[in-house]
């Protein structure tokens, strides 16, 4: 997470797609592989197909985003464990006033 490199928020998938040309092989067989980016913009879900020449850097940026999310989940889990320990210590050190 310390690296200053761009990240791509959302999800990236490789999908099989038909080009629409009736004489192409994809009209009868599995289509062409294309990269799809799914993201949220102004609260709405959006999809965008990625150009072939951009697919590799888009996937790298998305993997960095995925790694950042994983690191944040791990930090959150550590934080929850620390909070539980601190609460237990406070609970054990409490005194009663009557």
C-alpha positions as CSV (number, residue, x, y, z in Angstrom):
1,X,0.0,0.0,0.0
2,X,3.0,2.3,0.4
3,X,3.7,2.4,-3.3
4,X,2.4,5.5,-5.1
5,X,0.9,3.7,-8.2
6,X,-2.6,4.2,-9.7
7,X,-5.4,1.8,-8.7
8,X,-8.6,1.1,-10.6
9,X,-11.7,1.0,-8.4
10,X,-14.3,-1.6,-9.3
11,X,-14.0,-5.1,-10.8
12,X,-12.3,-6.3,-14.0
13,X,-13.3,-9.4,-15.9
14,X,-12.4,-11.2,-19.1
15,X,-15.6,-12.0,-21.0
16,X,-16.4,-13.7,-24.3
17,X,-18.3,-11.3,-26.6
18,X,-19.7,-11.4,-30.1
19,X,-18.7,-8.7,-32.5
20,X,-21.9,-8.6,-34.5
21,X,-20.3,-9.5,-37.9
22,X,-22.4,-12.4,-39.3
23,X,-19.4,-13.9,-41.2
24,X,-17.2,-13.9,-38.1
25,X,-16.4,-17.1,-36.2
26,X,-18.1,-15.7,-33.1
27,X,-21.5,-16.0,-34.8
28,X,-21.4,-19.7,-34.3
29,X,-18.6,-20.4,-31.9
30,X,-17.4,-18.8,-28.6
31,X,-16.8,-15.1,-29.1
32,X,-13.8,-12.8,-28.7
33,X,-12.2,-12.3,-25.4
34,X,-12.6,-8.8,-24.1
35,X,-11.8,-7.1,-20.8
36,X,-14.8,-5.6,-18.9
37,X,-14.6,-3.0,-16.1
38,X,-17.5,-2.7,-13.8
39,X,-17.6,0.3,-11.4
40,X,-19.9,2.6,-9.5
41,X,-20.3,6.2,-10.6
42,X,-22.6,8.7,-8.8
43,X,-24.3,5.7,-7.0
44,X,-25.0,3.8,-10.3
45,X,-23.4,0.7,-11.6
46,X,-21.5,1.2,-14.9
47,X,-19.8,-1.2,-17.3
48,X,-17.1,-0.3,-19.8
49,X,-15.2,-2.5,-22.3
50,X,-11.5,-1.9,-22.3
51,X,-9.4,-1.6,-25.4
52,X,-7.0,-4.4,-26.0
53,X,-3.9,-2.2,-25.8
54,X,-5.0,-0.9,-22.4
55,X,-6.1,-4.3,-20.9
56,X,-2.8,-5.1,-19.3
57,X,-2.3,-1.9,-17.4
58,X,-6.0,-1.8,-16.4
59,X,-5.6,-5.3,-14.9
60,X,-2.4,-4.3,-13.1
61,X,-4.1,-1.2,-11.6
62,X,-7.1,-3.3,-10.6
63,X,-4.9,-5.9,-8.9
64,X,-3.3,-3.1,-6.9
65,X,-6.8,-2.0,-5.8
66,X,-7.7,-5.6,-4.9
67,X,-4.4,-5.9,-2.9
68,X,-5.2,-2.6,-1.1
69,X,-8.7,-3.8,-0.2
70,X,-7.2,-7.1,1.2
71,X,-4.7,-5.1,3.3
72,X,-7.5,-2.9,4.6
73,X,-9.5,-6.0,5.6
74,X,-6.4,-7.3,7.5
75,X,-5.9,-4.0,9.3
76,X,-9.6,-3.9,10.2
77,X,-9.3,-7.4,11.7
78,X,-6.2,-6.5,13.7
79,X,-8.0,-3.3,14.9
80,X,-11.0,-5.3,16.1
81,X,-8.8,-7.7,18.0
82,X,-7.0,-4.8,19.7
83,X,-10.2,-3.2,20.6
84,X,-11.5,-6.4,22.2
85,X,-8.3,-6.7,24.2
86,X,-8.5,-3.0,25.4
87,X,-12.2,-3.4,26.3
88,X,-11.3,-6.6,28.3
89,X,-8.5,-4.7,30.1
90,X,-10.9,-1.8,31.0
91,X,-13.5,-4.3,32.2
92,X,-10.9,-6.1,34.4
93,X,-9.7,-2.9,36.0
94,X,-13.0,-1.4,36.8
95,X,-13.9,-0.6,40.4
96,X,-17.3,-0.3,42.0
97,X,-18.3,2.8,43.8
98,X,-21.0,2.6,46.4
